Amino acid sequence: MGERDIDLELVRRVQKGDKAAFDLLVLKYQHKIAHLFLRFVKNPADVQDVAQEAFIKAYRGLKNFRGDSAFYTWMYRIAVNTAKNFLVSNRRKAPHGTVDSQEAEQYDGADLLRDYATPEHELLSNEVKEVVHRTINELPEELKVAITLRELEGLSYLEISQVMECPIGTVRSRIFRAREAIDYNLKPLLDETEEHYGNE
């Protein structure tokens, strides 16, 4: 029995009135959902409240869950919408995420990070992270959500299309545009570094 089947069985139990089955789903996914919220919600103290709100919405909506997508994909969709609603209602800007150098390397043009371990390159690593954070935070909401779910949360294109309720082609386009913006903002920094080390 795969993860999806286990989740579906738990959902069916919840639909029959078994509240303990929902507790199991919460335990299974609360850390993933909280981690997702940390990408969007500035104050860590608010994360628990927003997560609780998302799970309450999920519990109320489970009667309509038919299993067309995996439970966690459905839950992610609720979580993303809850986070967006929270930001709008509180007029808060999404925070800097916690992209480490390994995650930054997933972006085109950041391969210089792997080659050096000097203090200067540690500084470069921090500058790259800053640029990546800033660029993601300044993206339009739909691009920001798509790139966050893909690069930082590791969802597939199909899963993102289900979470964002749009075609896979739209997801690819949004992620491409987000990566393009990141590359554009990283290029001056990396060109300057390459020129510096090329002259040594």
QUIPEHU-V201563 format. One record per run of one state. SS is the DSSP state (helix for helix, strand for strand, loop for the rest). FROM is the first residue (numbers start at 1). TO is the last residue. If there is no record, write none. Layout:
# QUIPEHU-V201563
ss->SS from->FROM to->TO
ss->SS from->FROM to->TO
This chain:
# QUIPEHU-V201563
ss->loop from->1 to->2
ss->helix from->3 to->15
ss->loop from->16 to->18
ss->helix from->19 to->40
ss->loop from->41 to->43
ss->helix from->44 to->64
ss->loop from->65 to->70
ss->helix from->71 to->90
ss->loop from->91 to->100
ss->helix from->101 to->104
ss->loop from->105 to->110
ss->helix from->111 to->114
ss->loop from->115 to->118
ss->helix from->119 to->138
ss->loop from->139 to->140
ss->helix from->141 to->152
ss->loop from->153 to->156
ss->helix from->157 to->164
ss->loop from->165 to->167
ss->helix from->168 to->198
ss->loop from->199 to->200
